[in-house]
């Protein structure tokens, strides 16, 4: 008889579901991180614009 590799059992539905849940959680975490980064960037831009507007208002008109 030729050599056969040992049979590897198929993954159970439970383990597959757990893996899918883990992947979904990771994706959600990444999305939340990206949203937070975007919010922080927008806040920084708004602060910069406000500072520029303050400086422009403080300058005397020529």
CHARMM-style PDB file with segment names, atoms N, HN, CA, C and O in Angstrom:
ATOM      1  N   UNK     1       0.839  -1.194   0.000  1.00  0.00      PROA
ATOM      2  CA  UNK     1       0.000   0.000   0.000  1.00  0.00      PROA
ATOM      3  C   UNK     1       0.879   1.251   0.000  1.00  0.00      PROA
ATOM      4  O   UNK     1       1.885   1.316   0.707  1.00  0.00      PROA
ATOM      5  N   UNK     2       0.492   2.225  -0.789  1.00  0.00      PROA
ATOM      6  HN  UNK     2      -0.326   2.172  -1.363  1.00  0.00      PROA
ATOM      7  CA  UNK     2       1.258   3.476  -0.782  1.00  0.00      PROA
ATOM      8  C   UNK     2       1.022   4.253   0.513  1.00  0.00      PROA
ATOM      9  O   UNK     2      -0.004   4.120   1.180  1.00  0.00      PROA
ATOM     10  N   UNK     3       2.014   5.061   0.826  1.00  0.00      PROA
ATOM     11  HN  UNK     3       2.848   5.169   0.284  1.00  0.00      PROA
ATOM     12  CA  UNK     3       1.916   5.856   2.057  1.00  0.00      PROA
ATOM     13  C   UNK     3       0.827   6.919   1.920  1.00  0.00      PROA
ATOM     14  O   UNK     3       0.758   7.615   0.907  1.00  0.00      PROA
ATOM     15  N   UNK     4      -0.010   7.039   2.923  1.00  0.00      PROA
ATOM     16  HN  UNK     4       0.045   6.473   3.745  1.00  0.00      PROA
ATOM     17  CA  UNK     4      -1.042   8.072   2.945  1.00  0.00      PROA
ATOM     18  C   UNK     4      -0.770   9.013   4.109  1.00  0.00      PROA
ATOM     19  O   UNK     4      -0.413   8.591   5.209  1.00  0.00      PROA
ATOM     20  N   UNK     5      -0.948  10.285   3.836  1.00  0.00      PROA
ATOM     21  HN  UNK     5      -1.238  10.628   2.943  1.00  0.00      PROA
ATOM     22  CA  UNK     5      -0.785  11.268   4.904  1.00  0.00      PROA
ATOM     23  C   UNK     5      -1.902  11.074   5.920  1.00  0.00      PROA
ATOM     24  O   UNK     5      -3.005  10.664   5.558  1.00  0.00      PROA
ATOM     25  N   UNK     6      -1.629  11.362   7.170  1.00  0.00      PROA
ATOM     26  HN  UNK     6      -0.733  11.695   7.463  1.00  0.00      PROA
ATOM     27  CA  UNK     6      -2.693  11.206   8.174  1.00  0.00      PROA
ATOM     28  C   UNK     6      -3.873  12.120   7.849  1.00  0.00      PROA
ATOM     29  O   UNK     6      -3.709  13.253   7.396  1.00  0.00      PROA
ATOM     30  N   UNK     7      -5.036  11.600   8.093  1.00  0.00      PROA
ATOM     31  HN  UNK     7      -5.170  10.680   8.461  1.00  0.00      PROA
ATOM     32  CA  UNK     7      -6.252  12.348   7.782  1.00  0.00      PROA
ATOM     33  C   UNK     7      -6.393  13.529   8.734  1.00  0.00      PROA
ATOM     34  O   UNK     7      -6.324  13.379   9.954  1.00  0.00      PROA
ATOM     35  N   UNK     8      -6.587  14.681   8.159  1.00  0.00      PROA
ATOM     36  HN  UNK     8      -6.643  14.802   7.168  1.00  0.00      PROA
ATOM     37  CA  UNK     8      -6.780  15.881   8.975  1.00  0.00      PROA
ATOM     38  C   UNK     8      -8.284  16.122   9.098  1.00  0.00      PROA
ATOM     39  O   UNK     8      -8.969  16.263   8.085  1.00  0.00      PROA
ATOM     40  N   UNK     9      -8.799  16.168  10.311  1.00  0.00      PROA
ATOM     41  HN  UNK     9      -8.242  16.053  11.134  1.00  0.00      PROA
ATOM     42  CA  UNK     9     -10.246  16.342  10.460  1.00  0.00      PROA
ATOM     43  C   UNK     9     -10.696  17.714   9.959  1.00  0.00      PROA
ATOM     44  O   UNK     9      -9.973  18.705  10.066  1.00  0.00      PROA
ATOM     45  N   UNK    10     -11.895  17.740   9.416  1.00  0.00      PROA
ATOM     46  HN  UNK    10     -12.481  16.935   9.329  1.00  0.00      PROA
ATOM     47  CA  UNK    10     -12.447  19.001   8.941  1.00  0.00      PROA
ATOM     48  C   UNK    10     -12.811  19.874  10.137  1.00  0.00      PROA
ATOM     49  O   UNK    10     -13.207  19.362  11.184  1.00  0.00      PROA
ATOM     50  N   UNK    11     -12.678  21.190   9.984  1.00  0.00      PROA
ATOM     51  HN  UNK    11     -12.356  21.606   9.134  1.00  0.00      PROA
ATOM     52  CA  UNK    11     -13.025  22.067  11.113  1.00  0.00      PROA
ATOM     53  C   UNK    11     -14.526  22.013  11.388  1.00  0.00      PROA
ATOM     54  O   UNK    11     -15.339  21.889  10.472  1.00  0.00      PROA
ATOM     55  N   UNK    12     -14.863  22.108  12.639  1.00  0.00      PROA
ATOM     56  HN  UNK    12     -14.202  22.209  13.383  1.00  0.00      PROA
ATOM     57  CA  UNK    12     -16.280  22.049  13.000  1.00  0.00      PROA
ATOM     58  C   UNK    12     -16.928  23.404  12.719  1.00  0.00      PROA
ATOM     59  O   UNK    12     -16.248  24.421  12.583  1.00  0.00      PROA
ATOM     60  N   UNK    13     -18.238  23.391  12.638  1.00  0.00      PROA
ATOM     61  HN  UNK    13     -18.790  22.565  12.749  1.00  0.00      PROA
ATOM     62  CA  UNK    13     -18.974  24.633  12.407  1.00  0.00      PROA
ATOM     63  C   UNK    13     -18.712  25.637  13.519  1.00  0.00      PROA
ATOM     64  O   UNK    13     -18.638  26.842  13.278  1.00  0.00      PROA
ATOM     65  N   UNK    14     -18.574  25.128  14.734  1.00  0.00      PROA
ATOM     66  HN  UNK    14     -18.635  24.150  14.929  1.00  0.00      PROA
ATOM     67  CA  UNK    14     -18.356  26.004  15.884  1.00  0.00      PROA
ATOM     68  C   UNK    14     -17.042  26.776  15.727  1.00  0.00      PROA
ATOM     69  O   UNK    14     -16.990  27.987  15.944  1.00  0.00      PROA
ATOM     70  N   UNK    15     -15.993  26.062  15.351  1.00  0.00      PROA
ATOM     71  HN  UNK    15     -16.035  25.078  15.175  1.00  0.00      PROA
ATOM     72  CA  UNK    15     -14.692  26.725  15.208  1.00  0.00      PROA
ATOM     73  C   UNK    15     -14.717  27.710  14.038  1.00  0.00      PROA
ATOM     74  O   UNK    15     -14.102  28.774  14.108  1.00  0.00      PROA
ATOM     75  N   UNK    16     -15.422  27.359  12.967  1.00  0.00      PROA
ATOM     76  HN  UNK    16     -15.921  26.494  12.909  1.00  0.00      PROA
ATOM     77  CA  UNK    16     -15.519  28.271  11.825  1.00  0.00      PROA
ATOM     78  C   UNK    16     -16.257  29.545  12.217  1.00  0.00      PROA
ATOM     79  O   UNK    16     -15.862  30.649  11.842  1.00  0.00      PROA
ATOM     80  N   UNK    17     -17.333  29.373  12.977  1.00  0.00      PROA
ATOM     81  HN  UNK    17     -17.653  28.476  13.282  1.00  0.00      PROA
ATOM     82  CA  UNK    17     -18.106  30.533  13.431  1.00  0.00      PROA
ATOM     83  C   UNK    17     -17.261  31.422  14.333  1.00  0.00      PROA
ATOM     84  O   UNK    17     -17.332  32.647  14.240  1.00  0.00      PROA
ATOM     85  N   UNK    18     -16.461  30.812  15.204  1.00  0.00      PROA
ATOM     86  HN  UNK    18     -16.403  29.817  15.279  1.00  0.00      PROA
ATOM     87  CA  UNK    18     -15.598  31.582  16.095  1.00  0.00      PROA
ATOM     88  C   UNK    18     -14.571  32.381  15.301  1.00  0.00      PROA
ATOM     89  O   UNK    18     -14.308  33.544  15.608  1.00  0.00      PROA
ATOM     90  N   UNK    19     -13.996  31.758  14.286  1.00  0.00      PROA
ATOM     91  HN  UNK    19     -14.209  30.813  14.037  1.00  0.00      PROA
ATOM     92  CA  UNK    19     -13.015  32.457  13.449  1.00  0.00      PROA
ATOM     93  C   UNK    19     -13.664  33.633  12.733  1.00  0.00      PROA
ATOM     94  O   UNK    19     -13.078  34.712  12.643  1.00  0.00      PROA
ATOM     95  N   UNK    20     -14.882  33.422  12.221  1.00  0.00      PROA
ATOM     96  HN  UNK    20     -15.358  32.546  12.294  1.00  0.00      PROA
ATOM     97  CA  UNK    20     -15.579  34.501  11.531  1.00  0.00      PROA
ATOM     98  C   UNK    20     -15.883  35.648  12.483  1.00  0.00      PROA
ATOM     99  O   UNK    20     -15.752  36.815  12.113  1.00  0.00      PROA
ATOM    100  N   UNK    21     -16.287  35.324  13.706  1.00  0.00      PROA
ATOM    101  HN  UNK    21     -16.393  34.377  14.007  1.00  0.00      PROA
ATOM    102  CA  UNK    21     -16.577  36.358  14.700  1.00  0.00      PROA
ATOM    103  C   UNK    21     -15.316  37.157  15.007  1.00  0.00      PROA
ATOM    104  O   UNK    21     -15.360  38.383  15.107  1.00  0.00      PROA
ATOM    105  N   UNK    22     -14.196  36.461  15.157  1.00  0.00      PROA
ATOM    106  HN  UNK    22     -14.160  35.465  15.076  1.00  0.00      PROA
ATOM    107  CA  UNK    22     -12.938  37.141  15.448  1.00  0.00      PROA
ATOM    108  C   UNK    22     -12.554  38.078  14.313  1.00  0.00      PROA
ATOM    109  O   UNK    22     -12.109  39.200  14.554  1.00  0.00      PROA
ATOM    110  N   UNK    23     -12.725  37.623  13.080  1.00  0.00      PROA
ATOM    111  HN  UNK    23     -13.087  36.712  12.884  1.00  0.00      PROA
ATOM    112  CA  UNK    23     -12.405  38.462  11.925  1.00  0.00      PROA
ATOM    113  C   UNK    23     -13.294  39.698  11.899  1.00  0.00      PROA
ATOM    114  O   UNK    23     -12.824  40.805  11.638  1.00  0.00      PROA
ATOM    115  N   UNK    24     -14.592  39.500  12.174  1.00  0.00      PROA
ATOM    116  HN  UNK    24     -14.974  38.601  12.386  1.00  0.00      PROA
ATOM    117  CA  UNK    24     -15.521  40.622  12.174  1.00  0.00      PROA
ATOM    118  C   UNK    24     -15.163  41.623  13.261  1.00  0.00      PROA
ATOM    119  O   UNK    24     -15.224  42.832  13.037  1.00  0.00      PROA
ATOM    120  N   UNK    25     -14.788  41.129  14.441  1.00  0.00      PROA
ATOM    121  HN  UNK    25     -14.738  40.147  14.624  1.00  0.00      PROA
ATOM    122  CA  UNK    25     -14.400  42.013  15.535  1.00  0.00      PROA
ATOM    123  C   UNK    25     -13.168  42.826  15.149  1.00  0.00      PROA
ATOM    124  O   UNK    25     -13.104  44.027  15.412  1.00  0.00      PROA
ATOM    125  N   UNK    26     -12.196  42.173  14.529  1.00  0.00      PROA
ATOM    126  HN  UNK    26     -12.248  41.198  14.316  1.00  0.00      PROA
ATOM    127  CA  UNK    26     -10.981  42.873  14.116  1.00  0.00      PROA
ATOM    128  C   UNK    26     -11.300  43.944  13.087  1.00  0.00      PROA
ATOM    129  O   UNK    26     -10.760  45.049  13.151  1.00  0.00      PROA
ATOM    130  N   UNK    27     -12.177  43.625  12.132  1.00  0.00      PROA
ATOM    131  HN  UNK    27     -12.615  42.727  12.079  1.00  0.00      PROA
ATOM    132  CA  UNK    27     -12.561  44.597  11.115  1.00  0.00      PROA
ATOM    133  C   UNK    27     -13.260  45.786  11.751  1.00  0.00      PROA
ATOM    134  O   UNK    27     -13.002  46.933  11.384  1.00  0.00      PROA
ATOM    135  N   UNK    28     -14.143  45.517  12.702  1.00  0.00      PROA
ATOM    136  HN  UNK    28     -14.353  44.586  13.001  1.00  0.00      PROA
ATOM    137  CA  UNK    28     -14.859  46.594  13.371  1.00  0.00      PROA
ATOM    138  C   UNK    28     -13.896  47.478  14.149  1.00  0.00      PROA
ATOM    139  O   UNK    28     -14.032  48.701  14.135  1.00  0.00      PROA
ATOM    140  N   UNK    29     -12.927  46.876  14.824  1.00  0.00      PROA
ATOM    141  HN  UNK    29     -12.817  45.882  14.835  1.00  0.00      PROA
ATOM    142  CA  UNK    29     -11.937  47.645  15.573  1.00  0.00      PROA
ATOM    143  C   UNK    29     -11.136  48.534  14.631  1.00  0.00      PROA
ATOM    144  O   UNK    29     -10.881  49.700  14.935  1.00  0.00      PROA
ATOM    145  N   UNK    30     -10.740  47.985  13.491  1.00  0.00      PROA
ATOM    146  HN  UNK    30     -10.946  47.039  13.243  1.00  0.00      PROA
ATOM    147  CA  UNK    30      -9.972  48.766  12.525  1.00  0.00      PROA
ATOM    148  C   UNK    30     -10.800  49.927  11.998  1.00  0.00      PROA
ATOM    149  O   UNK    30     -10.290  51.038  11.853  1.00  0.00      PROA
ATOM    150  N   UNK    31     -12.078  49.679  11.708  1.00  0.00      PROA
ATOM    151  HN  UNK    31     -12.493  48.776  11.825  1.00  0.00      PROA
ATOM    152  CA  UNK    31     -12.951  50.739  11.218  1.00  0.00      PROA
ATOM    153  C   UNK    31     -13.101  51.834  12.262  1.00  0.00      PROA
ATOM    154  O   UNK    31     -13.069  53.020  11.932  1.00  0.00      PROA
ATOM    155  N   UNK    32     -13.264  51.439  13.525  1.00  0.00      PROA
ATOM    156  HN  UNK    32     -13.289  50.476  13.793  1.00  0.00      PROA
ATOM    157  CA  UNK    32     -13.406  52.418  14.592  1.00  0.00      PROA
ATOM    158  C   UNK    32     -12.134  53.249  14.735  1.00  0.00      PROA
ATOM    159  O   UNK    32     -12.205  54.462  14.931  1.00  0.00      PROA
ATOM    160  N   UNK    33     -10.988  52.612  14.641  1.00  0.00      PROA
ATOM    161  HN  UNK    33     -10.931  51.626  14.482  1.00  0.00      PROA
ATOM    162  CA  UNK    33      -9.719  53.333  14.732  1.00  0.00      PROA
ATOM    163  C   UNK    33      -9.597  54.340  13.595  1.00  0.00      PROA
ATOM    164  O   UNK    33      -9.173  55.476  13.807  1.00  0.00      PROA
ATOM    165  N   UNK    34      -9.971  53.921  12.387  1.00  0.00      PROA
ATOM    166  HN  UNK    34     -10.315  52.998  12.215  1.00  0.00      PROA
ATOM    167  CA  UNK    34      -9.898  54.822  11.241  1.00  0.00      PROA
ATOM    168  C   UNK    34     -10.846  55.998  11.421  1.00  0.00      PROA
ATOM    169  O   UNK    34     -10.488  57.134  11.109  1.00  0.00      PROA
ATOM    170  N   UNK    35     -12.049  55.741  11.922  1.00  0.00      PROA
ATOM    171  HN  UNK    35     -12.340  54.818  12.176  1.00  0.00      PROA
ATOM    172  CA  UNK    35     -13.012  56.816  12.153  1.00  0.00      PROA
ATOM    173  C   UNK    35     -12.475  57.798  13.180  1.00  0.00      PROA
ATOM    174  O   UNK    35     -12.603  59.010  13.010  1.00  0.00      PROA
ATOM    175  N   UNK    36     -11.869  57.279  14.253  1.00  0.00      PROA
ATOM    176  HN  UNK    36     -11.764  56.294  14.392  1.00  0.00      PROA
ATOM    177  CA  UNK    36     -11.311  58.141  15.283  1.00  0.00      PROA
ATOM    178  C   UNK    36     -10.179  58.993  14.720  1.00  0.00      PROA
ATOM    179  O   UNK    36     -10.080  60.179  15.033  1.00  0.00      PROA
ATOM    180  N   UNK    37      -9.334  58.402  13.899  1.00  0.00      PROA
ATOM    181  HN  UNK    37      -9.414  57.438  13.644  1.00  0.00      PROA
ATOM    182  CA  UNK    37      -8.238  59.152  13.289  1.00  0.00      PROA
ATOM    183  C   UNK    37      -8.782  60.268  12.405  1.00  0.00      PROA
ATOM    184  O   UNK    37      -8.276  61.390  12.429  1.00  0.00      PROA
ATOM    185  N   UNK    38      -9.820  59.955  11.623  1.00  0.00      PROA
ATOM    186  HN  UNK    38     -10.231  59.044  11.604  1.00  0.00      PROA
ATOM    187  CA  UNK    38     -10.416  60.958  10.747  1.00  0.00      PROA
ATOM    188  C   UNK    38     -11.034  62.081  11.564  1.00  0.00      PROA
ATOM    189  O   UNK    38     -10.900  63.250  11.202  1.00  0.00      PROA
ATOM    190  N   UNK    39     -11.704  61.748  12.653  1.00  0.00      PROA
ATOM    191  HN  UNK    39     -11.813  60.799  12.946  1.00  0.00      PROA
ATOM    192  CA  UNK    39     -12.309  62.761  13.512  1.00  0.00      PROA
ATOM    193  C   UNK    39     -11.234  63.667  14.099  1.00  0.00      PROA
ATOM    194  O   UNK    39     -11.398  64.886  14.147  1.00  0.00      PROA
ATOM    195  N   UNK    40     -10.132  63.065  14.545  1.00  0.00      PROA
ATOM    196  HN  UNK    40      -9.998  62.075  14.506  1.00  0.00      PROA
ATOM    197  CA  UNK    40      -9.045  63.846  15.122  1.00  0.00      PROA
ATOM    198  C   UNK    40      -8.440  64.781  14.079  1.00  0.00      PROA
ATOM    199  O   UNK    40      -8.136  65.934  14.383  1.00  0.00      PROA
ATOM    200  N   UNK    41      -8.264  64.293  12.858  1.00  0.00      PROA
ATOM    201  HN  UNK    41      -8.511  63.356  12.611  1.00  0.00      PROA
ATOM    202  CA  UNK    41      -7.720  65.130  11.790  1.00  0.00      PROA
ATOM    203  C   UNK    41      -8.650  66.293  11.500  1.00  0.00      PROA
ATOM    204  O   UNK    41      -8.200  67.424  11.316  1.00  0.00      PROA
ATOM    205  N   UNK    42      -9.960  66.017  11.457  1.00  0.00      PROA
ATOM    206  HN  UNK    42     -10.327  65.098  11.606  1.00  0.00      PROA
ATOM    207  CA  UNK    42     -10.928  67.074  11.188  1.00  0.00      PROA
ATOM    208  C   UNK    42     -10.915  68.109  12.305  1.00  0.00      PROA
ATOM    209  O   UNK    42     -10.992  69.308  12.034  1.00  0.00      PROA
ATOM    210  N   UNK    43     -10.820  67.667  13.552  1.00  0.00      PROA
ATOM    211  HN  UNK    43     -10.758  66.693  13.772  1.00  0.00      PROA
ATOM    212  CA  UNK    43     -10.771  68.591  14.684  1.00  0.00      PROA
ATOM    213  C   UNK    43      -9.528  69.472  14.596  1.00  0.00      PROA
ATOM    214  O   UNK    43      -9.592  70.675  14.848  1.00  0.00      PROA
ATOM    215  N   UNK    44      -8.397  68.865  14.239  1.00  0.00      PROA
ATOM    216  HN  UNK    44      -8.345  67.888  14.035  1.00  0.00      PROA
ATOM    217  CA  UNK    44      -7.160  69.630  14.123  1.00  0.00      PROA
ATOM    218  C   UNK    44      -7.273  70.668  13.015  1.00  0.00      PROA
ATOM    219  O   UNK    44      -6.828  71.804  13.183  1.00  0.00      PROA
ATOM    220  N   UNK    45      -7.864  70.288  11.882  1.00  0.00      PROA
ATOM    221  HN  UNK    45      -8.225  69.365  11.746  1.00  0.00      PROA
ATOM    222  CA  UNK    45      -8.041  71.230  10.779  1.00  0.00      PROA
ATOM    223  C   UNK    45      -8.937  72.381  11.199  1.00  0.00      PROA
ATOM    224  O   UNK    45      -8.662  73.536  10.877  1.00  0.00      PROA
ATOM    225  N   UNK    46     -10.011  72.070  11.919  1.00  0.00      PROA
ATOM    226  HN  UNK    46     -10.234  71.131  12.181  1.00  0.00      PROA
ATOM    227  CA  UNK    46     -10.921  73.114  12.373  1.00  0.00      PROA
ATOM    228  C   UNK    46     -10.220  74.059  13.334  1.00  0.00      PROA
ATOM    229  O   UNK    46     -10.411  75.273  13.262  1.00  0.00      PROA
ATOM    230  N   UNK    47      -9.410  73.512  14.234  1.00  0.00      PROA
ATOM    231  HN  UNK    47      -9.255  72.525  14.293  1.00  0.00      PROA
ATOM    232  CA  UNK    47      -8.668  74.352  15.174  1.00  0.00      PROA
ATOM    233  C   UNK    47      -7.709  75.273  14.425  1.00  0.00      PROA
ATOM    234  O   UNK    47      -7.592  76.454  14.751  1.00  0.00      PROA
ATOM    235  N   UNK    48      -7.026  74.731  13.424  1.00  0.00      PROA
ATOM    236  HN  UNK    48      -7.121  73.771  13.159  1.00  0.00      PROA
ATOM    237  CA  UNK    48      -6.093  75.541  12.647  1.00  0.00      PROA
ATOM    238  C   UNK    48      -6.826  76.660  11.928  1.00  0.00      PROA
ATOM    239  O   UNK    48      -6.354  77.797  11.901  1.00  0.00      PROA
ATOM    240  N   UNK    49      -7.973  76.348  11.347  1.00  0.00      PROA
ATOM    241  HN  UNK    49      -8.357  75.424  11.369  1.00  0.00      PROA
ATOM    242  CA  UNK    49      -8.755  77.368  10.653  1.00  0.00      PROA
ATOM    243  C   UNK    49      -9.228  78.438  11.625  1.00  0.00      PROA
ATOM    244  O   UNK    49      -9.207  79.625  11.299  1.00  0.00      PROA
ATOM    245  N   UNK    50      -9.651  78.033  12.807  1.00  0.00      PROA
ATOM    246  HN  UNK    50      -9.667  77.068  13.072  1.00  0.00      PROA
ATOM    247  CA  UNK    50     -10.089  78.998  13.807  1.00  0.00      PROA
ATOM    248  C   UNK    50      -8.939  79.903  14.216  1.00  0.00      PROA
ATOM    249  O   UNK    50      -9.120  81.112  14.361  1.00  0.00      PROA
ATOM    250  N   UNK    51      -7.765  79.329  14.403  1.00  0.00      PROA
ATOM    251  HN  UNK    51      -7.619  78.347  14.285  1.00  0.00      PROA
ATOM    252  CA  UNK    51      -6.588  80.128  14.767  1.00  0.00      PROA
ATOM    253  C   UNK    51      -6.253  81.119  13.660  1.00  0.00      PROA
ATOM    254  O   UNK    51      -5.944  82.279  13.934  1.00  0.00      PROA
ATOM    255  N   UNK    52      -6.313  80.669  12.416  1.00  0.00      PROA
ATOM    256  HN  UNK    52      -6.565  79.728  12.193  1.00  0.00      PROA
ATOM    257  CA  UNK    52      -6.034  81.562  11.294  1.00  0.00      PROA
ATOM    258  C   UNK    52      -7.047  82.692  11.249  1.00  0.00      PROA
ATOM    259  O   UNK    52      -6.684  83.844  11.016  1.00  0.00      PROA
ATOM    260  N   UNK    53      -8.307  82.372  11.470  1.00  0.00      PROA
ATOM    261  HN  UNK    53      -8.602  81.436  11.660  1.00  0.00      PROA
ATOM    262  CA  UNK    53      -9.346  83.393  11.457  1.00  0.00      PROA
ATOM    263  C   UNK    53      -9.133  84.397  12.580  1.00  0.00      PROA
ATOM    264  O   UNK    53      -9.352  85.592  12.383  1.00  0.00      PROA
ATOM    265  N   UNK    54      -8.712  83.939  13.749  1.00  0.00      PROA
ATOM    266  HN  UNK    54      -8.534  82.968  13.909  1.00  0.00      PROA
ATOM    267  CA  UNK    54      -8.451  84.839  14.871  1.00  0.00      PROA
ATOM    268  C   UNK    54      -7.329  85.802  14.512  1.00  0.00      PROA
ATOM    269  O   UNK    54      -7.426  87.004  14.760  1.00  0.00      PROA
ATOM    270  N   UNK    55      -6.263  85.267  13.924  1.00  0.00      PROA
ATOM    271  HN  UNK    55      -6.183  84.291  13.722  1.00  0.00      PROA
ATOM    272  CA  UNK    55      -5.123  86.102  13.568  1.00  0.00      PROA
ATOM    273  C   UNK    55      -5.502  87.116  12.493  1.00  0.00      PROA
ATOM    274  O   UNK    55      -5.042  88.258  12.521  1.00  0.00      PROA
ATOM    275  N   UNK    56      -6.337  86.700  11.552  1.00  0.00      PROA
ATOM    276  HN  UNK    56      -6.710  85.773  11.530  1.00  0.00      PROA
ATOM    277  CA  UNK    56      -6.760  87.614  10.494  1.00  0.00      PROA
ATOM    278  C   UNK    56      -7.634  88.723  11.056  1.00  0.00      PROA
ATOM    279  O   UNK    56      -7.546  89.864  10.602  1.00  0.00      PROA
ATOM    280  N   UNK    57      -8.462  88.416  12.021  1.00  0.00      PROA
ATOM    281  HN  UNK    57      -8.533  87.489  12.390  1.00  0.00      PROA
ATOM    282  CA  UNK    57      -9.324  89.425  12.636  1.00  0.00      PROA
ATOM    283  C   UNK    57      -8.506  90.404  13.461  1.00  0.00      PROA
ATOM    284  O   UNK    57      -8.844  91.585  13.545  1.00  0.00      PROA
ATOM    285  N   UNK    58      -7.437  89.923  14.066  1.00  0.00      PROA
ATOM    286  HN  UNK    58      -7.162  88.964  13.998  1.00  0.00      PROA
ATOM    287  CA  UNK    58      -6.612  90.765  14.926  1.00  0.00      PROA
ATOM    288  C   UNK    58      -5.760  91.734  14.102  1.00  0.00      PROA
ATOM    289  O   UNK    58      -5.372  92.789  14.604  1.00  0.00      PROA
ATOM    290  N   UNK    59      -5.465  91.395  12.855  1.00  0.00      PROA
ATOM    291  HN  UNK    59      -5.780  90.539  12.447  1.00  0.00      PROA
ATOM    292  CA  UNK    59      -4.641  92.261  12.019  1.00  0.00      PROA
ATOM    293  C   UNK    59      -5.423  93.533  11.679  1.00  0.00      PROA
ATOM    294  O   UNK    59      -6.610  93.465  11.359  1.00  0.00      PROA
ATOM    295  N   UNK    60      -4.769  94.675  11.747  1.00  0.00      PROA
ATOM    296  HN  UNK    60      -3.805  94.730  12.007  1.00  0.00      PROA
ATOM    297  CA  UNK    60      -5.470  95.910  11.373  1.00  0.00      PROA
ATOM    298  C   UNK    60      -5.686  95.969   9.857  1.00  0.00      PROA
ATOM    299  O   UNK    60      -4.833  95.544   9.077  1.00  0.00      PROA
ATOM    300  N   UNK    61      -6.804  96.486   9.474  1.00  0.00      PROA
ATOM    301  HN  UNK    61      -7.497  96.830  10.107  1.00  0.00      PROA
ATOM    302  CA  UNK    61      -7.119  96.601   8.049  1.00  0.00      PROA
ATOM    303  C   UNK    61      -6.273  97.704   7.440  1.00  0.00      PROA
ATOM    304  O   UNK    61      -6.120  98.765   8.044  1.00  0.00      PROA
ATOM    305  N   UNK    62      -5.729  97.478   6.276  1.00  0.00      PROA
ATOM    306  HN  UNK    62      -5.853  96.616   5.786  1.00  0.00      PROA
ATOM    307  CA  UNK    62      -4.888  98.487   5.621  1.00  0.00      PROA
ATOM    308  C   UNK    62      -5.679  99.326   4.665  1.00  0.00      PROA
ATOM    309  OT1 UNK    62      -5.127 100.223   4.028  1.00  0.00      PROA
TER     310      UNK     62
END
